[in-house]
Amino acid sequence: MAENQVPQGNHDPAGSTQMFRAFVDEGPQGRRQQTAPAASRGGPRIGLIIGVVVAVAIVAAVAWLALK
């Protein structure tokens, strides 16, 4: 089946063309499981919360120094 797809004068002895086509035909469903592990879902949320707390603390410190 794969040999019919390769032109007669352009034989790929390593089979890399067929492996590439299999990779492309696989599509994103094979990689979907690796993109969102359960442990990393909370990571960005925690970083966002810490960033907001730090920003509020900086604004509070600047306001305290300005009013002092």
PDB file with one MODEL, atoms N, CA, C and O in Angstrom:
MODEL        1
ATOM      1  N   MET A   1       0.831  -1.192   0.000  1.00  0.00           N
ATOM      2  CA  MET A   1       0.000   0.000   0.000  1.00  0.00           C
ATOM      3  C   MET A   1       0.872   1.250   0.000  1.00  0.00           C
ATOM      4  O   MET A   1       0.639   2.142  -0.815  1.00  0.00           O
ATOM      5  N   ALA A   2       1.868   1.351   0.883  1.00  0.00           N
ATOM      6  CA  ALA A   2       2.716   2.530   0.940  1.00  0.00           C
ATOM      7  C   ALA A   2       3.625   2.617  -0.274  1.00  0.00           C
ATOM      8  O   ALA A   2       4.019   3.716  -0.664  1.00  0.00           O
ATOM      9  N   GLU A   3       3.971   1.483  -0.884  1.00  0.00           N
ATOM     10  CA  GLU A   3       4.861   1.490  -2.039  1.00  0.00           C
ATOM     11  C   GLU A   3       4.172   2.078  -3.261  1.00  0.00           C
ATOM     12  O   GLU A   3       4.847   2.576  -4.162  1.00  0.00           O
ATOM     13  N   ASN A   4       2.857   2.033  -3.313  1.00  0.00           N
ATOM     14  CA  ASN A   4       2.120   2.609  -4.439  1.00  0.00           C
ATOM     15  C   ASN A   4       2.153   4.126  -4.412  1.00  0.00           C
ATOM     16  O   ASN A   4       1.969   4.763  -5.450  1.00  0.00           O
ATOM     17  N   GLN A   5       2.385   4.721  -3.242  1.00  0.00           N
ATOM     18  CA  GLN A   5       2.390   6.169  -3.113  1.00  0.00           C
ATOM     19  C   GLN A   5       3.729   6.774  -3.524  1.00  0.00           C
ATOM     20  O   GLN A   5       3.782   7.958  -3.857  1.00  0.00           O
ATOM     21  N   VAL A   6       4.813   5.995  -3.511  1.00  0.00           N
ATOM     22  CA  VAL A   6       6.150   6.493  -3.842  1.00  0.00           C
ATOM     23  C   VAL A   6       6.351   6.371  -5.343  1.00  0.00           C
ATOM     24  O   VAL A   6       6.130   5.291  -5.892  1.00  0.00           O
ATOM     25  N   PRO A   7       6.764   7.439  -6.036  1.00  0.00           N
ATOM     26  CA  PRO A   7       7.035   7.335  -7.469  1.00  0.00           C
ATOM     27  C   PRO A   7       8.159   6.341  -7.739  1.00  0.00           C
ATOM     28  O   PRO A   7       8.990   6.090  -6.866  1.00  0.00           O
ATOM     29  N   GLN A   8       8.189   5.773  -8.950  1.00  0.00           N
ATOM     30  CA  GLN A   8       9.143   4.720  -9.284  1.00  0.00           C
ATOM     31  C   GLN A   8      10.593   5.168  -9.134  1.00  0.00           C
ATOM     32  O   GLN A   8      11.399   4.394  -8.618  1.00  0.00           O
ATOM     33  N   GLY A   9      10.964   6.366  -9.554  1.00  0.00           N
ATOM     34  CA  GLY A   9      12.344   6.791  -9.516  1.00  0.00           C
ATOM     35  C   GLY A   9      12.764   7.440  -8.212  1.00  0.00           C
ATOM     36  O   GLY A   9      13.917   7.852  -8.086  1.00  0.00           O
ATOM     37  N   ASN A  10      11.876   7.548  -7.242  1.00  0.00           N
ATOM     38  CA  ASN A  10      12.178   8.275  -6.016  1.00  0.00           C
ATOM     39  C   ASN A  10      11.879   7.390  -4.809  1.00  0.00           C
ATOM     40  O   ASN A  10      10.988   7.696  -4.017  1.00  0.00           O
ATOM     41  N   HIS A  11      12.623   6.296  -4.671  1.00  0.00           N
ATOM     42  CA  HIS A  11      12.394   5.358  -3.572  1.00  0.00           C
ATOM     43  C   HIS A  11      13.029   5.894  -2.288  1.00  0.00           C
ATOM     44  O   HIS A  11      14.155   6.389  -2.313  1.00  0.00           O
ATOM     45  N   ASP A  12      12.312   5.798  -1.173  1.00  0.00           N
ATOM     46  CA  ASP A  12      12.799   6.257   0.124  1.00  0.00           C
ATOM     47  C   ASP A  12      13.201   5.032   0.943  1.00  0.00           C
ATOM     48  O   ASP A  12      12.343   4.421   1.579  1.00  0.00           O
ATOM     49  N   PRO A  13      14.490   4.655   0.944  1.00  0.00           N
ATOM     50  CA  PRO A  13      14.885   3.412   1.615  1.00  0.00           C
ATOM     51  C   PRO A  13      14.677   3.451   3.126  1.00  0.00           C
ATOM     52  O   PRO A  13      14.460   2.404   3.736  1.00  0.00           O
ATOM     53  N   ALA A  14      14.736   4.627   3.744  1.00  0.00           N
ATOM     54  CA  ALA A  14      14.559   4.702   5.191  1.00  0.00           C
ATOM     55  C   ALA A  14      13.089   4.692   5.583  1.00  0.00           C
ATOM     56  O   ALA A  14      12.770   4.403   6.736  1.00  0.00           O
ATOM     57  N   GLY A  15      12.201   4.992   4.673  1.00  0.00           N
ATOM     58  CA  GLY A  15      10.783   5.030   4.980  1.00  0.00           C
ATOM     59  C   GLY A  15      10.367   6.281   5.721  1.00  0.00           C
ATOM     60  O   GLY A  15       9.294   6.310   6.324  1.00  0.00           O
ATOM     61  N   SER A  16      11.194   7.322   5.691  1.00  0.00           N
ATOM     62  CA  SER A  16      10.873   8.523   6.459  1.00  0.00           C
ATOM     63  C   SER A  16       9.663   9.251   5.904  1.00  0.00           C
ATOM     64  O   SER A  16       8.940   9.912   6.651  1.00  0.00           O
ATOM     65  N   THR A  17       9.434   9.141   4.612  1.00  0.00           N
ATOM     66  CA  THR A  17       8.251   9.791   4.034  1.00  0.00           C
ATOM     67  C   THR A  17       6.981   9.155   4.579  1.00  0.00           C
ATOM     68  O   THR A  17       6.026   9.852   4.920  1.00  0.00           O
ATOM     69  N   GLN A  18       6.974   7.840   4.658  1.00  0.00           N
ATOM     70  CA  GLN A  18       5.793   7.158   5.180  1.00  0.00           C
ATOM     71  C   GLN A  18       5.613   7.467   6.664  1.00  0.00           C
ATOM     72  O   GLN A  18       4.483   7.626   7.126  1.00  0.00           O
ATOM     73  N   MET A  19       6.703   7.555   7.412  1.00  0.00           N
ATOM     74  CA  MET A  19       6.588   7.882   8.838  1.00  0.00           C
ATOM     75  C   MET A  19       6.081   9.311   9.018  1.00  0.00           C
ATOM     76  O   MET A  19       5.290   9.582   9.921  1.00  0.00           O
ATOM     77  N   PHE A  20       6.540  10.232   8.151  1.00  0.00           N
ATOM     78  CA  PHE A  20       6.067  11.612   8.235  1.00  0.00           C
ATOM     79  C   PHE A  20       4.578  11.695   7.913  1.00  0.00           C
ATOM     80  O   PHE A  20       3.827  12.394   8.593  1.00  0.00           O
ATOM     81  N   ARG A  21       4.157  10.979   6.876  1.00  0.00           N
ATOM     82  CA  ARG A  21       2.734  10.995   6.524  1.00  0.00           C
ATOM     83  C   ARG A  21       1.882  10.412   7.640  1.00  0.00           C
ATOM     84  O   ARG A  21       0.788  10.909   7.908  1.00  0.00           O
ATOM     85  N   ALA A  22       2.368   9.367   8.293  1.00  0.00           N
ATOM     86  CA  ALA A  22       1.621   8.793   9.419  1.00  0.00           C
ATOM     87  C   ALA A  22       1.528   9.796  10.559  1.00  0.00           C
ATOM     88  O   ALA A  22       0.495   9.887  11.222  1.00  0.00           O
ATOM     89  N   PHE A  23       2.607  10.554  10.794  1.00  0.00           N
ATOM     90  CA  PHE A  23       2.606  11.569  11.838  1.00  0.00           C
ATOM     91  C   PHE A  23       1.619  12.683  11.520  1.00  0.00           C
ATOM     92  O   PHE A  23       0.882  13.132  12.398  1.00  0.00           O
ATOM     93  N   VAL A  24       1.602  13.132  10.267  1.00  0.00           N
ATOM     94  CA  VAL A  24       0.701  14.213   9.873  1.00  0.00           C
ATOM     95  C   VAL A  24      -0.741  13.741   9.889  1.00  0.00           C
ATOM     96  O   VAL A  24      -1.636  14.476  10.306  1.00  0.00           O
ATOM     97  N   ASP A  25      -0.968  12.512   9.433  1.00  0.00           N
ATOM     98  CA  ASP A  25      -2.341  11.993   9.402  1.00  0.00           C
ATOM     99  C   ASP A  25      -2.876  11.723  10.792  1.00  0.00           C
ATOM    100  O   ASP A  25      -4.091  11.672  10.983  1.00  0.00           O
ATOM    101  N   GLU A  26      -1.989  11.548  11.777  1.00  0.00           N
ATOM    102  CA  GLU A  26      -2.424  11.280  13.151  1.00  0.00           C
ATOM    103  C   GLU A  26      -3.222  12.450  13.697  1.00  0.00           C
ATOM    104  O   GLU A  26      -4.227  12.245  14.378  1.00  0.00           O
ATOM    105  N   GLY A  27      -2.795  13.668  13.412  1.00  0.00           N
ATOM    106  CA  GLY A  27      -3.509  14.851  13.847  1.00  0.00           C
ATOM    107  C   GLY A  27      -3.310  15.134  15.319  1.00  0.00           C
ATOM    108  O   GLY A  27      -2.497  14.482  15.974  1.00  0.00           O
ATOM    109  N   PRO A  28      -4.045  16.103  15.850  1.00  0.00           N
ATOM    110  CA  PRO A  28      -3.845  16.527  17.235  1.00  0.00           C
ATOM    111  C   PRO A  28      -4.411  15.569  18.271  1.00  0.00           C
ATOM    112  O   PRO A  28      -4.077  15.701  19.449  1.00  0.00           O
ATOM    113  N   GLN A  29      -5.262  14.598  17.889  1.00  0.00           N
ATOM    114  CA  GLN A  29      -5.868  13.752  18.907  1.00  0.00           C
ATOM    115  C   GLN A  29      -4.841  12.887  19.621  1.00  0.00           C
ATOM    116  O   GLN A  29      -5.081  12.486  20.760  1.00  0.00           O
ATOM    117  N   GLY A  30      -3.703  12.583  18.996  1.00  0.00           N
ATOM    118  CA  GLY A  30      -2.671  11.803  19.665  1.00  0.00           C
ATOM    119  C   GLY A  30      -1.917  12.611  20.693  1.00  0.00           C
ATOM    120  O   GLY A  30      -1.384  12.044  21.648  1.00  0.00           O
ATOM    121  N   ARG A  31      -1.856  13.910  20.527  1.00  0.00           N
ATOM    122  CA  ARG A  31      -1.124  14.771  21.457  1.00  0.00           C
ATOM    123  C   ARG A  31      -2.031  15.451  22.463  1.00  0.00           C
ATOM    124  O   ARG A  31      -1.538  16.134  23.361  1.00  0.00           O
ATOM    125  N   ARG A  32      -3.308  15.291  22.345  1.00  0.00           N
ATOM    126  CA  ARG A  32      -4.251  15.982  23.224  1.00  0.00           C
ATOM    127  C   ARG A  32      -4.089  15.557  24.678  1.00  0.00           C
ATOM    128  O   ARG A  32      -4.300  16.367  25.581  1.00  0.00           O
ATOM    129  N   GLN A  33      -3.720  14.313  24.918  1.00  0.00           N
ATOM    130  CA  GLN A  33      -3.592  13.840  26.288  1.00  0.00           C
ATOM    131  C   GLN A  33      -2.403  14.471  26.989  1.00  0.00           C
ATOM    132  O   GLN A  33      -2.420  14.610  28.212  1.00  0.00           O
ATOM    133  N   GLN A  34      -1.369  14.856  26.248  1.00  0.00           N
ATOM    134  CA  GLN A  34      -0.172  15.386  26.864  1.00  0.00           C
ATOM    135  C   GLN A  34      -0.254  16.872  27.155  1.00  0.00           C
ATOM    136  O   GLN A  34       0.564  17.376  27.924  1.00  0.00           O
ATOM    137  N   THR A  35      -1.193  17.591  26.583  1.00  0.00           N
ATOM    138  CA  THR A  35      -1.209  19.040  26.718  1.00  0.00           C
ATOM    139  C   THR A  35      -1.756  19.524  28.053  1.00  0.00           C
ATOM    140  O   THR A  35      -1.361  20.599  28.505  1.00  0.00           O
ATOM    141  N   ALA A  36      -2.640  18.788  28.699  1.00  0.00           N
ATOM    142  CA  ALA A  36      -3.255  19.280  29.929  1.00  0.00           C
ATOM    143  C   ALA A  36      -3.250  18.219  31.023  1.00  0.00           C
ATOM    144  O   ALA A  36      -4.298  17.642  31.314  1.00  0.00           O
ATOM    145  N   PRO A  37      -2.101  17.945  31.638  1.00  0.00           N
ATOM    146  CA  PRO A  37      -2.113  17.030  32.766  1.00  0.00           C
ATOM    147  C   PRO A  37      -2.838  17.646  33.958  1.00  0.00           C
ATOM    148  O   PRO A  37      -2.923  18.869  34.069  1.00  0.00           O
ATOM    149  N   ALA A  38      -3.345  16.829  34.823  1.00  0.00           N
ATOM    150  CA  ALA A  38      -4.164  17.311  35.939  1.00  0.00           C
ATOM    151  C   ALA A  38      -3.368  18.187  36.895  1.00  0.00           C
ATOM    152  O   ALA A  38      -3.930  19.115  37.478  1.00  0.00           O
ATOM    153  N   ALA A  39      -2.086  17.925  37.075  1.00  0.00           N
ATOM    154  CA  ALA A  39      -1.296  18.681  38.036  1.00  0.00           C
ATOM    155  C   ALA A  39      -1.026  20.110  37.575  1.00  0.00           C
ATOM    156  O   ALA A  39      -0.867  20.997  38.413  1.00  0.00           O
ATOM    157  N   SER A  40      -0.970  20.357  36.268  1.00  0.00           N
ATOM    158  CA  SER A  40      -0.622  21.698  35.797  1.00  0.00           C
ATOM    159  C   SER A  40      -1.826  22.619  35.644  1.00  0.00           C
ATOM    160  O   SER A  40      -1.646  23.801  35.348  1.00  0.00           O
ATOM    161  N   ARG A  41      -3.022  22.135  35.832  1.00  0.00           N
ATOM    162  CA  ARG A  41      -4.201  23.002  35.679  1.00  0.00           C
ATOM    163  C   ARG A  41      -4.241  24.091  36.742  1.00  0.00           C
ATOM    164  O   ARG A  41      -4.665  25.208  36.447  1.00  0.00           O
ATOM    165  N   GLY A  42      -3.820  23.807  37.955  1.00  0.00           N
ATOM    166  CA  GLY A  42      -3.850  24.789  39.027  1.00  0.00           C
ATOM    167  C   GLY A  42      -2.669  25.737  39.003  1.00  0.00           C
ATOM    168  O   GLY A  42      -2.696  26.760  39.688  1.00  0.00           O
ATOM    169  N   GLY A  43      -1.638  25.432  38.240  1.00  0.00           N
ATOM    170  CA  GLY A  43      -0.423  26.240  38.213  1.00  0.00           C
ATOM    171  C   GLY A  43      -0.650  27.673  37.790  1.00  0.00           C
ATOM    172  O   GLY A  43      -0.302  28.580  38.546  1.00  0.00           O
ATOM    173  N   PRO A  44      -1.214  27.926  36.625  1.00  0.00           N
ATOM    174  CA  PRO A  44      -1.422  29.312  36.200  1.00  0.00           C
ATOM    175  C   PRO A  44      -2.386  30.066  37.117  1.00  0.00           C
ATOM    176  O   PRO A  44      -2.237  31.272  37.309  1.00  0.00           O
ATOM    177  N   ARG A  45      -3.352  29.380  37.672  1.00  0.00           N
ATOM    178  CA  ARG A  45      -4.302  30.039  38.573  1.00  0.00           C
ATOM    179  C   ARG A  45      -3.602  30.515  39.835  1.00  0.00           C
ATOM    180  O   ARG A  45      -3.883  31.611  40.320  1.00  0.00           O
ATOM    181  N   ILE A  46      -2.695  29.707  40.374  1.00  0.00           N
ATOM    182  CA  ILE A  46      -1.966  30.092  41.581  1.00  0.00           C
ATOM    183  C   ILE A  46      -1.057  31.285  41.283  1.00  0.00           C
ATOM    184  O   ILE A  46      -0.953  32.213  42.085  1.00  0.00           O
ATOM    185  N   GLY A  47      -0.405  31.248  40.123  1.00  0.00           N
ATOM    186  CA  GLY A  47       0.444  32.370  39.735  1.00  0.00           C
ATOM    187  C   GLY A  47      -0.341  33.654  39.572  1.00  0.00           C
ATOM    188  O   GLY A  47       0.140  34.726  39.940  1.00  0.00           O
ATOM    189  N   LEU A  48      -1.537  33.561  39.030  1.00  0.00           N
ATOM    190  CA  LEU A  48      -2.388  34.737  38.862  1.00  0.00           C
ATOM    191  C   LEU A  48      -2.796  35.309  40.217  1.00  0.00           C
ATOM    192  O   LEU A  48      -2.772  36.525  40.410  1.00  0.00           O
ATOM    193  N   ILE A  49      -3.163  34.456  41.138  1.00  0.00           N
ATOM    194  CA  ILE A  49      -3.565  34.914  42.471  1.00  0.00           C
ATOM    195  C   ILE A  49      -2.395  35.598  43.176  1.00  0.00           C
ATOM    196  O   ILE A  49      -2.563  36.654  43.786  1.00  0.00           O
ATOM    197  N   ILE A  50      -1.214  34.993  43.089  1.00  0.00           N
ATOM    198  CA  ILE A  50      -0.040  35.602  43.720  1.00  0.00           C
ATOM    199  C   ILE A  50       0.276  36.948  43.075  1.00  0.00           C
ATOM    200  O   ILE A  50       0.620  37.903  43.772  1.00  0.00           O
ATOM    201  N   GLY A  51       0.164  37.029  41.754  1.00  0.00           N
ATOM    202  CA  GLY A  51       0.409  38.292  41.060  1.00  0.00           C
ATOM    203  C   GLY A  51      -0.549  39.386  41.477  1.00  0.00           C
ATOM    204  O   GLY A  51      -0.140  40.534  41.656  1.00  0.00           O
ATOM    205  N   VAL A  52      -1.824  39.049  41.636  1.00  0.00           N
ATOM    206  CA  VAL A  52      -2.818  40.039  42.059  1.00  0.00           C
ATOM    207  C   VAL A  52      -2.534  40.497  43.488  1.00  0.00           C
ATOM    208  O   VAL A  52      -2.642  41.686  43.787  1.00  0.00           O
ATOM    209  N   VAL A  53      -2.176  39.574  44.366  1.00  0.00           N
ATOM    210  CA  VAL A  53      -1.874  39.933  45.759  1.00  0.00           C
ATOM    211  C   VAL A  53      -0.663  40.860  45.808  1.00  0.00           C
ATOM    212  O   VAL A  53      -0.668  41.843  46.550  1.00  0.00           O
ATOM    213  N   VAL A  54       0.377  40.556  45.023  1.00  0.00           N
ATOM    214  CA  VAL A  54       1.569  41.402  45.000  1.00  0.00           C
ATOM    215  C   VAL A  54       1.221  42.782  44.448  1.00  0.00           C
ATOM    216  O   VAL A  54       1.689  43.789  44.978  1.00  0.00           O
ATOM    217  N   ALA A  55       0.414  42.847  43.399  1.00  0.00           N
ATOM    218  CA  ALA A  55       0.030  44.139  42.825  1.00  0.00           C
ATOM    219  C   ALA A  55      -0.760  44.978  43.822  1.00  0.00           C
ATOM    220  O   ALA A  55      -0.534  46.183  43.927  1.00  0.00           O
ATOM    221  N   VAL A  56      -1.678  44.363  44.551  1.00  0.00           N
ATOM    222  CA  VAL A  56      -2.456  45.092  45.554  1.00  0.00           C
ATOM    223  C   VAL A  56      -1.543  45.577  46.678  1.00  0.00           C
ATOM    224  O   VAL A  56      -1.717  46.687  47.182  1.00  0.00           O
ATOM    225  N   ALA A  57      -0.575  44.758  47.070  1.00  0.00           N
ATOM    226  CA  ALA A  57       0.346  45.169  48.128  1.00  0.00           C
ATOM    227  C   ALA A  57       1.202  46.351  47.679  1.00  0.00           C
ATOM    228  O   ALA A  57       1.467  47.254  48.472  1.00  0.00           O
ATOM    229  N   ILE A  58       1.637  46.357  46.422  1.00  0.00           N
ATOM    230  CA  ILE A  58       2.440  47.478  45.914  1.00  0.00           C
ATOM    231  C   ILE A  58       1.612  48.747  45.857  1.00  0.00           C
ATOM    232  O   ILE A  58       2.087  49.813  46.248  1.00  0.00           O
ATOM    233  N   VAL A  59       0.377  48.648  45.373  1.00  0.00           N
ATOM    234  CA  VAL A  59      -0.496  49.828  45.308  1.00  0.00           C
ATOM    235  C   VAL A  59      -0.789  50.339  46.720  1.00  0.00           C
ATOM    236  O   VAL A  59      -0.824  51.551  46.933  1.00  0.00           O
ATOM    237  N   ALA A  60      -0.995  49.459  47.671  1.00  0.00           N
ATOM    238  CA  ALA A  60      -1.252  49.862  49.055  1.00  0.00           C
ATOM    239  C   ALA A  60      -0.025  50.536  49.655  1.00  0.00           C
ATOM    240  O   ALA A  60      -0.156  51.520  50.383  1.00  0.00           O
ATOM    241  N   ALA A  61       1.173  50.017  49.357  1.00  0.00           N
ATOM    242  CA  ALA A  61       2.403  50.619  49.885  1.00  0.00           C
ATOM    243  C   ALA A  61       2.629  52.012  49.286  1.00  0.00           C
ATOM    244  O   ALA A  61       3.036  52.933  49.993  1.00  0.00           O
ATOM    245  N   VAL A  62       2.368  52.163  48.000  1.00  0.00           N
ATOM    246  CA  VAL A  62       2.530  53.480  47.369  1.00  0.00           C
ATOM    247  C   VAL A  62       1.518  54.466  47.911  1.00  0.00           C
ATOM    248  O   VAL A  62       1.859  55.623  48.153  1.00  0.00           O
ATOM    249  N   ALA A  63       0.276  54.037  48.110  1.00  0.00           N
ATOM    250  CA  ALA A  63      -0.736  54.929  48.669  1.00  0.00           C
ATOM    251  C   ALA A  63      -0.389  55.301  50.111  1.00  0.00           C
ATOM    252  O   ALA A  63      -0.596  56.447  50.512  1.00  0.00           O
ATOM    253  N   TRP A  64       0.130  54.366  50.891  1.00  0.00           N
ATOM    254  CA  TRP A  64       0.501  54.646  52.281  1.00  0.00           C
ATOM    255  C   TRP A  64       1.647  55.661  52.333  1.00  0.00           C
ATOM    256  O   TRP A  64       1.641  56.568  53.164  1.00  0.00           O
ATOM    257  N   LEU A  65       2.637  55.500  51.430  1.00  0.00           N
ATOM    258  CA  LEU A  65       3.751  56.434  51.407  1.00  0.00           C
ATOM    259  C   LEU A  65       3.299  57.829  50.920  1.00  0.00           C
ATOM    260  O   LEU A  65       3.818  58.845  51.382  1.00  0.00           O
ATOM    261  N   ALA A  66       2.347  57.868  50.002  1.00  0.00           N
ATOM    262  CA  ALA A  66       1.876  59.159  49.483  1.00  0.00           C
ATOM    263  C   ALA A  66       1.055  59.911  50.522  1.00  0.00           C
ATOM    264  O   ALA A  66       1.082  61.141  50.550  1.00  0.00           O
ATOM    265  N   LEU A  67       0.336  59.208  51.363  1.00  0.00           N
ATOM    266  CA  LEU A  67      -0.523  59.850  52.353  1.00  0.00           C
ATOM    267  C   LEU A  67       0.207  60.096  53.678  1.00  0.00           C
ATOM    268  O   LEU A  67      -0.348  60.752  54.559  1.00  0.00           O
ATOM    269  N   LYS A  68       1.380  59.611  53.837  1.00  0.00           N
ATOM    270  CA  LYS A  68       2.102  59.733  55.097  1.00  0.00           C
ATOM    271  C   LYS A  68       2.668  61.111  55.294  1.00  0.00           C
ATOM    272  O   LYS A  68       3.307  61.377  56.312  1.00  0.00           O
TER     273      LYS A  68
ENDMDL
END
